[in-house]
Amino acid sequence: QVQLVESGGGPVQAGESLRLSCAASGYSRGACAMSWYRQVPGEERDFVSSISSSGLTTTYADSVKGRFTISQDNAKNTLYLKMNNLKPEDTAIYYCKRTCTYGISQQYFWGQGTQVTVSS
């Protein structure tokens, strides 16, 4: 079974940076893309960024474009999210997600989340 473990969150001041990590273990069939989502308590979980299985395609939410960078180290089975110039509105629990496509089926796996708190 796939396990995803996020780390790297914490309290920071506005304008500072953080790098989140998501360590993956376990086997999943098919091609797997990775993504980051974030959620404020009481609100929906929102898309932040994704990277294709090949690593060649990345996408970002407009709110983080130009400030956040997604990357992955396949040798370490680890996904990263470098967050620069953090703003109070970036405060949320950040989750990584693995989406694996095998034929016509898809499987989704989520991590437990890591809290990011940005104060002004």
Contact map, one row per residue, 1 for C-alpha under 8 A:
111000000000000000000000011100000000000000000000000000000000000000000000000000000000000000000000000000000000000000000000
111100000000000000000001111100000000000000000000000000000000000000000000000000000000000000000000000000000000100000000000
111110000000000000000001110000000000000000000000000000000000000000000000000000000000000000000000000000000000111000000000
011111000000000000000111100000000000000000000000000000000000000000000000000000000000000000000001100000000000111100000000
001111100000000000001111000000000000000000000000000000000000000000000000000000000000000000000000000000000000001110000000
000111110000000000011110000000000000000000000000000000000000000000000000000000000000000000000011000000000000001111000000
000011111000000000011100000000000000000000000000000000000000000000000000000000000000000000000000000000000000000011000000
000001111100000001111000000000000000000000000000000000000000000000000000000000000000000000000000000000000000000001000000
000000111110000001110000000000000000000000000000000000000000000000000000000000000000000000000000000000000000000001111000
000000011111000000000000000000000000000000000000000000000000000000000000000000000000000000000000000000000000000001111000
000000001111100000000000000000000000000000000000000000000000000000000000000000000000000000000000000000000000000000011110
000000000111110110000000000000000000000000000000000000000000000000000000000000000000000000000000000000000000000000011110
000000000011111100000000000000000000000000000000000000000000000000000000000000000000010000000000000000000000000000000111
000000000001111100000000000000000000000000000000000000000000000000000000000000000000111100000000000000000000000000000111
000000000000111110000000000000000000000000000000000000000000000000000000000000000001111000000000000000000000000000000000
000000000001111111000000000000000000000000000000000000000000000000000000000000000001110000000000000000000000000000000000
000000000001001111100000000000000000000000000000000000000000000000000000000000000111110000000000000000000000000000000000
000000011000000111110000000000000000000000000000000000000000000000000000000000000111000000000000000000000000000000000000
000000011000000011111000000000000000000000000000000000000000000000000000000000011110000000000000000000000000000000000000
000001111000000001111100000000000000000000000000000000000000000000000000000000011110000000000000000000000000000000000000
000011110000000000111110000000000000000000000000000000000000000000000000000001111000000000000000000000000000000000000000
000111100000000000011111000000000000000000000000000000000000000000000000000001110000000000000001000000000000001000000000
000111000000000000001111100000000000000000000000000000000000000000000000000111100000000000000000000000000000000000000000
011110000000000000000111110000000000000000000000000000000000000000000000000011100000000000000000000000000000000000000000
011100000000000000000011111000000000000000000000000000000000000000000000000010000000000000000000000000000000000000000000
111000000000000000000001111100000000000000000000000000000000000000000000000000000000000000000000000000000000000000000000
110000000000000000000000111110000000000000000000000000000000000000000000000000000000000000000000000000000000000000000000
110000000000000000000000011111010000000000000000000000000000000000000000000000000000000000000000000100000000000000000000
000000000000000000000000001111100000000000000000000000000000000000000000000000000000000000000000000111000000000000000000
000000000000000000000000000111110000000000000000000000000000000000000000000000000000000000000000000111100000000000000000
000000000000000000000000000011111000000000000000000010000000000000000000000000000000000000000000000111000000000000000000
000000000000000000000000000101111100000000000000000110000000000000000000000000000000000000000000011110000000000000000000
000000000000000000000000000000111110000000000000011110000000000000000000000000000000000000000000011100000000000000000000
000000000000000000000000000000011111000000000000011110000000000000000000000000100000000000000001111000000000000000000000
000000000000000000000000000000001111100000000011111000000000000000000000000000000000000000000001110000000000000000000000
000000000000000000000000000000000111110000000011110000000000000000000000000000001000000000000111100000000000000000000000
000000000000000000000000000000000011111000001111100000000000000000000000000000000000000000000111100000000000000000000000
000000000000000000000000000000000001111100001111000000000000000000000000000000000000000000011110000000000000000000000000
000000000000000000000000000000000000111110111100000000000000000000000000000000000000000000011100000000000000000000000000
000000000000000000000000000000000000011111111000000000000000000000000000000000000000000000111000000000000000000000000000
000000000000000000000000000000000000001111100000000000000000000000000000000000000000000000010000000000000000000000000000
000000000000000000000000000000000000000111110000000000000000000000000000000000000000000000000000000000000000000000000000
000000000000000000000000000000000000001111111000000000000000000000000000000000000000000000000000000000000000000000000000
000000000000000000000000000000000000001101111100000000000000000000000000000000000000000000000000000000000000000000000000
000000000000000000000000000000000000111100111110000000000000000000000000000000000000000000000000000000000000000000000000
000000000000000000000000000000000000111000011111000000000000000000000000000000000000000000000000000000000000000000000000
000000000000000000000000000000000011110000001111100000000000100000000000000000000000000000000000000000000000000000000000
000000000000000000000000000000000011110000000111110000000001100100000000000000000000000000000000000000000000000000000000
000000000000000000000000000000000011100000000011111000000111100000000100000000000000000000000000000000000000000000000000
000000000000000000000000000000001111000000000001111100000111000000000100000000000000000000000000000000000000000000000000
000000000000000000000000000000001110000000000000111111111110000000000110000000000000000000000000000000000000000000000000
000000000000000000000000000000011100000000000000011111111100000000000000000000000000000000000000000000000000000000000000
000000000000000000000000000000111100000000000000001111110000000000000000000000000000000000000000000000000000000000000000
000000000000000000000000000000000000000000000000001111111000000000000000000000000000000000000000000000000000000000000000
000000000000000000000000000000000000000000000000001111111100000000000011000000000000000000000000000000000000000000000000
000000000000000000000000000000000000000000000000001111111100000000000000000000000000000000000000000000000000000000000000
000000000000000000000000000000000000000000000000001101111110000000000000000000000000000000000000000000000000000000000000
000000000000000000000000000000000000000000000000111100111111000000000100000000000000000000000000000000000000000000000000
000000000000000000000000000000000000000000000000111000001111100000000000000000000000000000000000000000000000000000000000
000000000000000000000000000000000000000000000001110000000111110110000000000000000000000000000000000000000000000000000000
000000000000000000000000000000000000000000000011100000000011111110000000000000000000000000000000000000000000000000000000
000000000000000000000000000000000000000000000000000000000001111110000000000000000000000000000000000000000000000000000000
000000000000000000000000000000000000000000000000000000000000111110000000000000000000000000000000000000000000000000000000
000000000000000000000000000000000000000000000001000000000001111111110000000000000000000000000000000000000000000000000000
000000000000000000000000000000000000000000000000000000000001111111110000000000000000000000000000000000000000000000000000
000000000000000000000000000000000000000000000000000000000000000111111000000000000000000000000000000000000000000000000000
000000000000000000000000000000000000000000000000000000000000000111111000000000000011110000000000000000000000000000000000
000000000000000000000000000000000000000000000000000000000000000111111100000000001111000000000000000000000000000000000000
000000000000000000000000000000000000000000000000000000000000000001111110000000001110000000000000000000000000000000000000
000000000000000000000000000000000000000000000000111000000100000000011111000000111100000000000000000000000000000000000000
000000000000000000000000000000000000000000000000001000100000000000001111100000111000000000000000000000000000000000000000
000000000000000000000000000000000000000000000000000000100000000000000111110011110000000000000000000000000000000000000000
000000000000000000000000000000000000000000000000000000000000000000000011111111100000000000000000000000000000000000000000
000000000000000000000000000000000000000000000000000000000000000000000001111111000000000000000000000000000000000000000000
000000000000000000000000000000000000000000000000000000000000000000000000111111000000000000000000000000000000000000000000
000000000000000000000010000000000000000000000000000000000000000000000000111111000000000000000000000000000000000000000000
000000000000000000000011100000000000000000000000000000000000000000000001111111100000000000000000000000000000000000000000
000000000000000000001111000000000000000000000000000000000000000000000001111111110000000000000000000000000000000000000000
000000000000000000001111000000000100000000000000000000000000000000000111100011111000000000000000000000000000000000000000
000000000000000000111100000000000000000000000000000000000000000000000111000001111100000000000000000000000000000000000000
000000000000000000111000000000000001000000000000000000000000000000011110000000111110000000000000000000000000000000000000
000000000000000011110000000000000000000000000000000000000000000000011100000000011111000000000000000000000000000000000000
000000000000000011110000000000000000000000000000000000000000000000111000000000001111110000000000000000000000000000000000
000000000000001111000000000000000000000000000000000000000000000000110000000000000111110000000000000000000000000000000000
000000000000011110000000000000000000000000000000000000000000000000100000000000000011111000000000000000000000000000000000
000000000000111110000000000000000000000000000000000000000000000000100000000000000011111101000000000000000000000000000100
000000000000011000000000000000000000000000000000000000000000000000000000000000000000111111100000000000000000000000000111
000000000000010000000000000000000000000000000000000000000000000000000000000000000000011111100000000000000000000000001111
000000000000000000000000000000000000000000000000000000000000000000000000000000000000001111100000000000000000000000000100
000000000000000000000000000000000000000000000000000000000000000000000000000000000000011111110000000000000000000000011100
000000000000000000000000000000000000000100000000000000000000000000000000000000000000001111111000000000000000000000111100
000000000000000000000000000000000000011110000000000000000000000000000000000000000000000001111100000000000000000000111000
000000000000000000000000000000000000011100000000000000000000000000000000000000000000000000111110000000000000000011110000
000000000000000000000000000000000001111000000000000000000000000000000000000000000000000000011111000000000000000011110000
000001000000000000000000000000000001110000000000000000000000000000000000000000000000000000001111100000000000011111000000
000101000000000000000100000000000111100000000000000000000000000000000000000000000000000000000111110000000000011010000000
000100000000000000000000000000000111100000000000000000000000000000000000000000000000000000000011111000000001111000000000
000000000000000000000000000000011110000000000000000000000000000000000000000000000000000000000001111100000001110000000000
000000000000000000000000000000011100000000000000000000000000000000000000000000000000000000000000111110000111100000000000
000000000000000000000000000111111000000000000000000000000000000000000000000000000000000000000000011111000111000000000000
000000000000000000000000000011110000000000000000000000000000000000000000000000000000000000000000001111111110000000000000
000000000000000000000000000011100000000000000000000000000000000000000000000000000000000000000000000111111100000000000000
000000000000000000000000000001000000000000000000000000000000000000000000000000000000000000000000000011111000000000000000
000000000000000000000000000000000000000000000000000000000000000000000000000000000000000000000000000011111100000000000000
000000000000000000000000000000000000000000000000000000000000000000000000000000000000000000000000000011111110000000000000
000000000000000000000000000000000000000000000000000000000000000000000000000000000000000000000000001111011111000000000000
000000000000000000000000000000000000000000000000000000000000000000000000000000000000000000000000001110001111100000000000
000000000000000000000000000000000000000000000000000000000000000000000000000000000000000000000000111100000111110000000000
011100000000000000000000000000000000000000000000000000000000000000000000000000000000000000000000111000000011111000000000
001100000000000000000000000000000000000000000000000000000000000000000000000000000000000000000011110000000001111100000000
001111000000000000000100000000000000000000000000000000000000000000000000000000000000000000000011100000000000111110000000
000111000000000000000000000000000000000000000000000000000000000000000000000000000000000000000010000000000000011111000000
000011100000000000000000000000000000000000000000000000000000000000000000000000000000000000001111000000000000001111100000
000001111100000000000000000000000000000000000000000000000000000000000000000000000000000000001110000000000000000111110000
000000001100000000000000000000000000000000000000000000000000000000000000000000000000000000111100000000000000000011111000
000000001111000000000000000000000000000000000000000000000000000000000000000000000000000001111100000000000000000001111100
000000001111000000000000000000000000000000000000000000000000000000000000000000000000000101110000000000000000000000111110
000000000011110000000000000000000000000000000000000000000000000000000000000000000000011111100000000000000000000000011111
000000000011110000000000000000000000000000000000000000000000000000000000000000000000001100000000000000000000000000001111
000000000000110000000000000000000000000000000000000000000000000000000000000000000000001100000000000000000000000000000111
